[in-house]
Amino acid sequence: MPYADTPRRGLMLILSSPSGAGKTTLTRMLLQDRALDLTLSVSVTTRARRSSEVDGVHYTFIDRGHFDAMRDHGDLLEWAEVHGNCYGTPKKPVEAILAQGRDVLFDIDYQGAAQVRRKAAGDVVSIFILPPSMTELRARLERRAEDAKEVIDKRLANAREEIRRWQAYDYVIVNDDLDRSYKQVTAIIAAERLRRERNAQGVARFVEGLLG
């Protein structure tokens, strides 16, 4: 078997950031790059759908009763309550993709990232995206024009708490230039895909044939 065809365990790529720091834009860019072949983990949420969002694409929008049932039955890989709304990641779709040797991209906050890390540390690569300044963060939230002033103020207050969690992540990127930040994320993906632990089975087979 050629080495390029040897099996590899998929990885869970987690991107987290305060609201407005650029996580969603970077996620979209990564998914549009077909060469990366990333699959987005679509979260379920009890949050109301924004006008720019599509159900089943950006999130799967469900009511609180449905969410609680999924959580209580162990059907969520992670879940969190943020800004008064619940978010969670269905477990079965992620497990199926990893088993195929493909990578799953998570757009989740620090609470969800911590849960995934506890349950599947060996599969996780986590990146925290920082804004260049709090002033710029506010400006980005205001330019988005989707939230009232009170909501923006709440998001900024929560952002300070989220930013304090940066040390829990494998990598940290300051998103002061979107193109540079994107290149940094793709460099991380390339390196992590070559990590020995993820390729151990395939490399062992290759080495056996090489030496045999």
Salt bridges, closest charged atoms under 4 A:
ASP37 OD1 - ARG102 NH2 2.92
GLU53 OE2 - ARG47 NH2 2.73
ASP68 OD1 - ARG64 NE 3.00
ASP68 OD1 - ARG71 NH1 3.37
ASP72 OD1 - ARG71 NE 3.07
ASP103 OD1 - ARG8 NH1 3.03
ASP103 OD2 - ARG193 NE 2.63
ASP107 OD1 - LYS23 NZ 2.88
ASP123 OD2 - ARG9 NH2 2.92
GLU136 OE2 - ARG140 NE 3.02
GLU136 OE2 - ARG143 NH2 3.09
GLU142 OE2 - ARG138 NH1 3.65
GLU146 OE1 - ARG50 NH1 3.73
GLU146 OE1 - ARG144 NE 3.73
ASP147 OD2 - ARG144 NH2 3.41
ASP147 OD2 - ARG155 NE 3.24
ASP153 OD1 - ARG138 NH2 3.05
ASP153 OD2 - LYS149 NZ 2.89
GLU161 OE1 - ARG164 NH1 3.70
GLU161 OE2 - ARG165 NH2 2.76
ASP176 OD1 - ARG180 NH2 2.90
GLU192 OE1 - ARG195 NE 2.85
GLU192 OE1 - ARG198 NH1 2.78
GLU197 OE2 - ARG196 NH2 3.49
